[in-house]
Amino acid sequence: MATIIGSVGKDGMTAASLKRAQEWSAAVFPDEVLSYYLDDHTFIGVVGATIANTGDYIAAVDASFDPRYMLDLYLMHGEACVDQLEGSYSFVVWHRSLKKVLLAVDHMGARPMYYSDSDDSFVFCSQFDGVLAVSDVQPVFNPDCIQEYATRNLDATLTYVNGIHRLTAAGYFYFAVNKKRKIRKASGFAYRKMDVPTTDTDWVAAYQELLRQAVTNALLPDVTVGVTLSGGLDSSAIACLLADALARVGQTLHCFCATVPEGFPDFITDERIYMQAVADKYPNIKLHFIDIPEAGIFDGLDKAIKTEPTFPNVFHYHDRAILEAAKACGVKQLYTGYGGDYFASWQGDSVAFAYWLKARYMRSFRLLKQRAYAEGVSLQRS
């Protein structure tokens, strides 16, 4: 993955931003080169990739596509190019003659982008530490993130530091130098052209094909691929799709399985049998069982904060063990089914409840009946 970094601001300020970015990138990526573009208003850099520069347009991308493709798309659609992309990406385009910048992340927010916005400059980077290094923001703790976490509002734009924010899913900026800056949202629907299914069977088939495309289109070429496999529906579906695609090119899929130690108390479910069932179906799957470390939520918390500048989940120490195992296997692309219960395997309980709260009882009851019928459950009292 590439690391994008840059700043947009008043005349002459960007040279100082570039110098700080060079010092930061040399310390963090000693074996990589920072490619960059610089003028009086803008500095755009990228580590691990190259800058596309056509004279009036400059682009840096963190994606599987080439930055020149991004420029072609911008020339065709302008700001609306954000609705023509799919997959995971983040990018920045600088339109030099108009002095306008377009900064965007994908529709799922898979590739991060952090920023700070002040009267003098707008600084951005796909790594949190990069914004701290380049901007004048003082690292003052942001207490709002604790309240958000405790109340489970989970404002994903907040970070630990006051003045530094995260650009979230489908978010983008498009603004001119010294003009007001406001987050916009991509619709993501312009490219989705398909015949609308008419039966349940057709809907299932259409969803399966879309999921297959989403998983396989994101595959990076010539890298070792892994997936976190829990044995549940979401991660198992992704593992099966990946294993099938990788088997066609003779490649192994590494599955990292978080498990409880053998002989653990019975009330903790050991799901090895489900993980093994997936592996038995595909010979190119290699399972890596990772026992829960003997640690608590406060152990290694400082490392978790450095990894992700938002509140880590309570199993951060376990996640770190998985990431360390993946790194040891040389994995460069790691898939996960985390969050799938909000999408792929989501059962829609909250929809029926929302209708009930709005006094739309018939519609709520109709959804409950559909769910009961699908699961073979009777709503009648015995």
Secondary structure, 3 states (H helix, E strand, C coil): CCEEEEEEECCCCHHHHHHHHHHHHHHHCCCCCEEEEECCCEEEEEECCCCEECCCEEEEEECCCCHHHHHHHHHHHHHHHHHCCCCCCEEEEEECCCCEEEEEECCCCCCCCEEEECCCEEEEECCHHHHHHHCCCCCCECCHHHHHHHHCCCCCCECCECCCEECCCCEEEEEECCCCCCCEECCCCCCCCCCCCCCHHHHHHHHHHHHHHHHHCCCCCCCEEEEECCCCHHHHHHHHHHHHHHHCCCCCEEEEEEECCCCCCCCCCCCHHHHHHHHHHCCCEEEEEEECCCCCCCCCHHHHHHHCCCCCCCCHHHHHHHHHHHHHCCEEEEEECCCHHHCCCCCCHHHHHHHHHCCCHHHHHHHHHHHHHHHCCCCCCC
